[in-house]
Amino acid sequence: MLRLFRHYVPATLVGAVAADAAVVGLSVWAAVSLGFWPGVGQVSLKAIVIAAGSVFILHLANVYQVLQHGSRRDLVARLMPAVFAAAVVTAAVGFMIPAFRFGRAAFAVIFGLTILGLLAWRLAWMAFSHTERLRRRVLVLGLGAAKQLADMQDTGSQPFSILGFLDDGPDAAHHVGGRFPLLGKSRDLLSLVEELQPDLILVALTDMRRAFPADDLLECRLRGLVVEDWPTFYEKQTGKVLVTNLRPSWLIFSDGFVKTHFTQATKRFADVTLAALGLALTLPFMALIAVAIKLDSRGPVLFRQRRVGQNGRIFVLNKFRSMTVDAEKAGAVWATRNDPRVTRVGRWLRLTRLDEVPQFFNVLIGDMSFVGPRPERPEFVRALQQQIPFYMTRHAVKPGITGWAQIRYRYAASFEDSLEKVQYDLYYIKNLSLLLDLLIIISTVQVVLFARGSR
């Protein structure tokens, strides 16, 4: 479990959450130590609640993403409103539950110190993280991923810097393009390792059967160096599996794709519980949504459509209708941004994802899971499986209301979008776990509240 946690949760994120929780806890301790009245109730419990709530709101405001790939202006713009929101939520909880209430002076001191502490350590981190000390030094064997690596240096989950490339091809210098140094050929690997002291050797050869220095790579491993192939490195950096030019043997022999009986049983229990809870919370609003749909445009309230489920089984998906009745009179087509077929109420339903609420019934009867790849239409599946490698692997698990691809990428509106989403789906299936499901559900709250990725 710990290995999987490290696999899809960057160490910087774990450290940032821990630092934020520590700042809030120290702020509470400082306010009490200075003699401000902490209110009734146990102070340590209140500190834990405030810290947990603050971290969750910071996540909703995308503060952790800005920490990795943002500017100081973005940081302040997101951090200040997020802390203000945390203070409002804390005050509301204290108003409803006196045991979690602080004295006014203590409350002001706590959140004053919190905003100063959160801002101070983040500014210090951003100044320090731009140095090369925190970047993994990567020596690349082969030019099979030169272009992708250039784009990934500042956008991947773990910062890294390219020391240079090794390749035996006669036109290797042309392919590198001058952006990275071409340091030599594969036979120079050990001498360059001695000279440059890399943290990782990335094997990205276009043809493994030629110029593969097996003995030298084995020697590097025995010296304690990390050696990774390109698909593994890509997966860790991007949170998706590279399906183009991927060898089936990599999928067969790589870690993952483990679905224990305990995981499946627990996942089903969580599905039923969440779907029942979701229906209980949304039932009062369903009648209002139904009335709004009927008043806005002619046609049925529900939209029922055939989708492909687990193992290729066809089932009927339920949604609130968000398009006009004759939206597909010319046949199945992709949804597009600002799609003219979407009704006025439908646009609001899509932004808030409330059109997906009837799928709780699909979860209860077992057609879907709460978390999983989005189910696609049979017409699109037949076309996409001929164009995208390993496309049908996404049907190895039940489709979901939300999923890894949904929180990491926009709605699919083209072949290119579908290719991207398949890579995220395959990553989810490969790393299926209850912890990953929990992370997806938490991130889904963020997507719903801020209406990201909808069409």
N, C-alpha and C positions, 0 to 999 in steps of 0.2 A: 504493500500500500504506500509506503514512504517513497519507494522508487517511482511509482506512478505519479505521486504528488509532485515530486521534483520534475517529472517529465513534462507536465503541462502547466505547472505554476512556476514562473521564473523566480529565481532566488531573490532578485531585487524586489519583486512584489511581496514576497513573504517578509523580507526585511522592512519594507515600507509599512506594512500593516502592523508589524510588531512595534516599530518606532512610533507610529501614531497612537497605538494603544498605550504605550509607555508615557508619551507626552500627556495624554488625557489623565492617566493615573497620577502622574507627578503633579499635575495642576490641581487635582482634588486634594492630594496630600499637602501641597503648599498652602492652599486656602485654609485648610483645617489647622495647619501648624501656625499660621499667622493669627489664629484666634477668631476667625469668622465663623458664625454659627452655621453648622452643616445641616440643620434641620433634624427631624426625627428619622429613625430608621438607621440601619447599619451602613456606615460610610463605605466600607469596602464593596458591598454589594451594589451600592449606587454608582461607585466608580466603574465597576465592571459593565453595568448597563449603559452608562454614558459612553464608555470606550467602544463597546460593541455597536451601539447605535451610530456613533460618529464615524466609525470605519465604514459601516454600510452606506451611509449617506455620501461619504467621500467617494466610494466606489460608484454609486449612482451618478455622481457628478463627473465621472471620468477623470478624477484627479490623479489616479494611479497611472493611467495611460499617458497623461500629460507629463508625468514625472519621467517616463522613459523616452518619449518622443515629442516633447513640447518645448516652448520657450518660457522665459520668466513671466512675460505678459500673460500667456495662456494660464500659467500656474496661478497667478494672483487672481485672474478673472474667474477661475473655477473654485479656488480654495476659499475665498472670502464668502461667496454666497453659500457654499456647502457648510461651512462652520456656522454661519447664521442660521441655516436650516436645521442643523443639529441642535443649536441652542433653542430654537422654537419647539422642536419635537420634544426635547428634554423638559422644557417648561410645561408643555401640554401633558406629558406623562406625569409630571409632578402634580399638576392641577387635578388630574383624575385619580392618582394614587398617592396619597400624602406620604407614604413611606419612602417614595423616591423624590421627595421635594427637598430643595436646598434653600437656605436663607438667601435673601436678595443680594447681599454683599458677597457671600460666598459664590453664588451663581455668576456674578459679574467677574469676580477674580478668576474663577475656573476657566471661563471661556475667553477671558482676556489673555491669560497665560497660554491657553490652548492655541489660539490663533498665532501668537508670537512664536511658540515652540514649533508648531507645524510649519510655519513659513520659514523659520530660521534653519531648521535641519534640511528642508528641501532646497533652499538656495545654496546651502553649503554642498549638498550632494550634487546638484546640477553643475556647480563649478568644478567639483572634483571628478565627476563621472566623464567629463569631456577629455580627461587625460587618458593616455594610453595604458595606464596602470590597471584599469578595470576591464580592459578589452582582452579577450583571448587572442593570442597570436597564432595565426593559422598558416601553415605551409601546405600548398595545394599541389597534388600530383595529378597532372592531366588538365586539359582545357575544356572538359565536357560541361563545365558549369561557370565559365568565366563571366558571361553576361549576367546570369542570375546573381552571382556572388557580388558583383558590383552594385546591384540594386538592393541587396539584402543587408549590407554592412550596417546601415543606420536604421533599418526597419525591423530587423529580426528581434526575437525575444531576448537573446543574449548578445550584447555587443562584442564584436570581434574585428580584428584588423588582418588584412592579407599581407603576409611577408613577401610572397612571390609565388611563381608557378614553376613547375618542372614538367617538361614535355619533350618527347623524342621526335615530334613531327617536324618536317622540313620547313613548314610555314607557321611554326608556333608563334614567332614574334608578331606576325600579322594578326593572328587571332587574339592575342593579349591586347593589342591595340594601344600600347604605350601607357595605359592607366596603371598597370601593375608590372613590376619587373619580372622578366623571364630569367630565372636564376641558373638554369642549366638543364641537364637531362636526368632521366630517372636514375642513372648510375651515380649521380652526385648526391643522392638523398642523404646518406649517412654523414658525409662531410658537411652538408648544409645544416643538418640537425645539430651537429657539434658547434657550428659557428653561430647559428641564429637562436638556438634554444626555444623552439616553438612550443606552444601548449597543446597543439593538436595538428595531426597530419590528416588532411582531407584527400581521399582518393576519389578523383573525378575523371577517370580515364574513359575515353570514348570507346575503347576496345580493350577489355580486360585480358584478351588472349595474347596481346602483343605488349611487350615492354612492361610487364608487371613484375616489379622487383619484390617478389615474395619473401626472399631471405632478408632483405634489408628492412622490409616492413615488420617482419617477425622480430628482428633485432630491436627495432624501435619500441615494439610492444613490451619486450622483455626489459627494456630500460625504463618502463613505466609511462611512456608517452601514450596519449589517447590517439587511436587511429579509427577514423570513421569513413564509411562510404558516403557518396553524395546523397542518396535517398534518405539515409538516417539523419544526416546533418540538416537536410532540408526540412524534414519532419519536425525536428526539435526547434528549428528557428521560426517556422511559419505556422505550426499547428495544423498542418495538412499533409497528406501523403501525395507525393509526386507520381501521378499515374502515367504520364507520357514517358515513353521509353523505359518503363519500369519492368524489370524482369520478374516473372512469376515466382522464381526461386527466392527473391527477397521477401515476398509476402509469406511464403511457406516457412522459411527458417527464421524470420524475425520474431522478436518478442511480441506478445499481444494476442488478440483474437481469442481470449479466454473467457468463456461464459459458464461459470460454475452454477450448480443448481441453487446454491445459496443466493448468488447475485440475481439470478432470474426470479427466484421466489420473492426476494426482498423488493426487487424492482416492480414486480406485479402488485405487491401489497402497497407500495408507495403510489403506483398509478391509480389504483382504486381509491385510496385515501384522498389523494390530491384532486381527482376528478369529482368525487362526492363533495369535497369541501368547496371546490370551484363552482359546482352547480348550486350548492346551498347559498353561496355568496352572490351569485349572479342571477338566480331565478327572479328576484324582485325586479331586475332591470330588463329581463327578457321580454316581458309584456310591453314595456315602453319602447324597446328596440323594434319589436314587431309592428307596433302602431306606427312608428316613425317610417318604417320601410313601406308600409301600405299607403301612407299618406303621400310619400315622396314619389312613388312610381308604381305602375301597374305590375302585377305578377305575384308569385308566391313569396312568402316570407323566407322560407328556407331554400337553399340551393343545394341540390343533391347531385353528386357527380361520382362516376366510377374512377377509382384510383387503384394503383398497384401496391399491395401490402407485402408482408413478410413472405419470403419464398415465392414471390410472383403471384400470390393469390389476389384476386380482384375483390374489392369491397366498395361500399357506397359511403362516401364522405359527406358529412353534414356541415353546412356553413350558413350563416345569415347571408341572404342575397345582397350583393354590393354592386352588381351590374344590371343593366337593362335586360329585359327578357330576351330580346333578339341579339344579344351581344355576340353570339357565335353562329349566326345564321349562315355564314360563309365557311364554317368549319373551325376547328380548334386553332387558336393563335396565342402567342405569348402575351402576357400583360406587360404594358409599357408605362413609363413615367408619364403622369398626367393623362392617363388613358381616358379617351372621351366616352368610353362605354360605361365608366363608373358613375353611379348616381351621386347626388349630393350627400345623402345619408351614407351611402356606401363608401365615399371618400373618408368620412369621419370614422366609420367602422374599421376601415383598413388602417388608418393612422393609429387608432387605439388598440388594434388587433381584436376588437370585440366580435368581429365576424367569425372568429375561430371558436367562440364559446360553445356552440352546439357539438363540437368535436369531443367534449367531455363525455357525451353519450357513446361515441366510438371507442373511447378509452374504457369505459365501464364494461362494454360487451366484448372487449378483447381484440378489436380490429386494430387498435393503435395503442401506443404507449404515450406517456406524458412527454418523454424525451426520446428523440430518435430522428432519423432523416425524414424530411418532408415527403409525403407520398405523392408520386407523380402520376399523370394521366397515361393510360395505356398507349394512346396515340404518340405521345412524346417519348415514352419508354422505348417503343419499337424503333424509333428513329435514332435516339441517343445511344442505344446499346451498340449500334453499328458504327458509331463515330467516336465514342469515348471508351478507351481501354478500361476494363474492370468495372464498367458501369453497373452491371447486375449485382456486384458485391454489396451494394447499398441495400439490397433486399434481404440481407442475412439476418437483420433484426426487424422488429416492428417499427413502422413509421411513427413519427411523433408530432405532437402539437408544436413543440419547439425543439430546437436541436443545436448542435455545435455549428453547423453551417448557417443557421438562421441568425445566430448572434454574432457571427464573424463576417457575414457577407449579406449583400442585399438580395431581394427577390430575383430569381432567375428569369431573365427576359431574352435570352439568346443562347446559342450553343456555347459561347465563351463563358457565360455565367454558369451554365450547367456543369461545364468542366471544372470550374473553380469549386462549386458546391460539392461535386462528387469527391474531390480531394479532401474537403473537410469532413464529409460523411465517412469516408474510408478511415480517416484518422479517428473519428469517434468510435467506429466499430472495432478498430484495432485496440484502442485504449479504453474500451467499455468498462466502467466502474461506477459505483454509487457516488463516489466523491466527484467524479466528472459530471454526473447528472446534477448534483447539488450546485456545482459551479455554474452550470448552464441555466438552471432555474433562477439563481440569483441574478445572473446577467440578463435573463429574459425580463425581469422586473425593470431593469434599466432601459431595455429596448422599448418596452411598453410605455413607460412614463415619459420618455423623450421622443417617441414615435420615430425611431430610427429604422431605416431599411425598408419601409413600406412603399407600396406602389398603389 
